[in-house]
Amino acid sequence: MAITAAQVKALREATGAGMMDCKRALPETDGDAEAARNLLRKKGAAAAEKKAGRAAAEGVIAVAHGSGAVAIAEVNCETDFVSRREDFREYAASIAQTVADGAPGT
């Protein structure tokens, strides 16, 4: 069965999986989009399980204060390259600020 680019695109949009993963999943399931989604889900779960045991030893600690509360957030990642990125640091700061602003009694 010939798989079209439109089928690959639709599967990719539905699952968020990579193009090549979608392109491989469709022929394996004879073009059945639902079966391809299930196959990609199973493959994704297997990949996530392999990564679950990894240590996330890098990261940042962010401190924020709200009206009457202080919050400390530790956000970890696997590599120092990620922990040094400004958007990662901003993410940690936003988590700490959200907790400080929403703390009970404030």
C-alpha positions as CSV (number, residue, x, y, z in Angstrom):
1,M,0.0,0.0,0.0
2,A,1.3,3.4,-0.9
3,I,1.5,5.9,1.9
4,T,0.8,9.5,1.0
5,A,2.4,12.7,2.4
6,A,-1.0,13.8,3.5
7,Q,-1.4,10.6,5.7
8,V,2.0,11.2,7.2
9,K,1.2,14.8,7.9
10,A,-2.1,14.0,9.5
11,L,-0.6,11.3,11.7
12,R,2.2,13.7,12.7
13,E,-0.2,16.4,13.6
14,A,-2.4,14.0,15.6
15,T,0.5,12.5,17.6
16,G,3.3,15.0,17.6
17,A,5.7,12.2,16.6
18,G,8.6,12.8,14.2
19,M,8.1,12.6,10.5
20,M,10.2,9.5,10.0
21,D,8.5,7.7,12.9
22,C,5.1,8.4,11.3
23,K,6.4,7.4,7.9
24,R,7.6,4.0,9.3
25,A,4.4,3.4,11.4
26,L,1.9,3.8,8.6
27,P,3.3,0.9,6.4
28,E,3.7,-1.3,9.5
29,T,0.0,-0.9,10.1
30,D,-1.1,-1.1,6.4
31,G,-2.1,2.6,6.4
32,D,-4.5,2.3,9.4
33,A,-4.1,5.7,11.1
34,E,-5.6,4.5,14.4
35,A,-3.3,1.4,14.6
36,A,-0.4,3.7,13.6
37,R,-1.3,6.0,16.6
38,N,-1.3,3.1,18.9
39,L,2.0,1.8,17.6
40,L,3.6,5.2,18.0
41,R,2.2,5.4,21.5
42,K,3.7,2.1,22.5
43,K,7.0,3.0,21.0
44,G,6.9,6.3,22.8
45,A,6.1,4.6,26.1
46,A,9.0,2.2,25.6
47,A,11.4,5.1,24.9
48,A,10.2,7.0,28.0
49,E,10.6,3.9,30.1
50,K,14.3,3.6,28.9
51,K,14.9,7.3,29.9
52,A,13.0,7.0,33.3
53,G,16.1,5.6,35.1
54,R,18.4,8.4,34.0
55,A,19.7,10.8,36.6
56,A,18.8,14.4,36.1
57,A,21.9,15.7,38.0
58,E,22.0,19.2,36.5
59,G,19.6,22.0,37.1
60,V,18.9,25.3,38.9
61,I,17.3,26.5,42.1
62,A,15.1,29.5,41.9
63,V,13.8,31.6,44.9
64,A,10.9,34.0,44.7
65,H,8.8,35.9,47.2
66,G,5.2,36.9,47.1
67,S,3.1,38.8,49.6
68,G,4.0,37.1,52.8
69,A,5.5,33.9,51.3
70,V,8.8,32.7,49.9
71,A,9.2,29.7,47.6
72,I,12.2,27.7,46.5
73,A,12.0,25.6,43.3
74,E,14.5,23.1,42.1
75,V,14.2,22.1,38.5
76,N,16.5,19.4,37.2
77,C,17.6,18.3,33.8
78,E,20.1,15.8,32.3
79,T,22.7,18.2,30.9
80,D,24.5,21.3,31.9
81,F,23.8,22.7,28.4
82,V,20.1,22.9,29.3
83,S,20.6,24.2,32.8
84,R,22.6,27.2,31.4
85,R,19.9,28.3,29.0
86,E,18.2,31.5,29.9
87,D,14.7,30.1,29.1
88,F,15.3,27.1,31.5
89,R,16.3,29.5,34.2
90,E,13.2,31.7,33.5
91,Y,11.1,28.6,33.7
92,A,12.4,27.7,37.1
93,A,11.9,31.3,38.3
94,S,8.3,31.3,37.0
95,I,7.6,28.1,38.9
96,A,8.9,29.6,42.1
97,Q,7.0,32.9,41.6
98,T,3.8,31.0,40.9
99,V,4.1,29.0,44.1
100,A,5.0,32.1,46.1
101,D,2.0,34.0,44.7
102,G,-0.4,31.2,45.3
103,A,0.8,30.1,48.7
104,P,-1.9,29.6,51.3
105,G,-2.5,32.7,53.5
106,T,-1.5,35.2,50.8
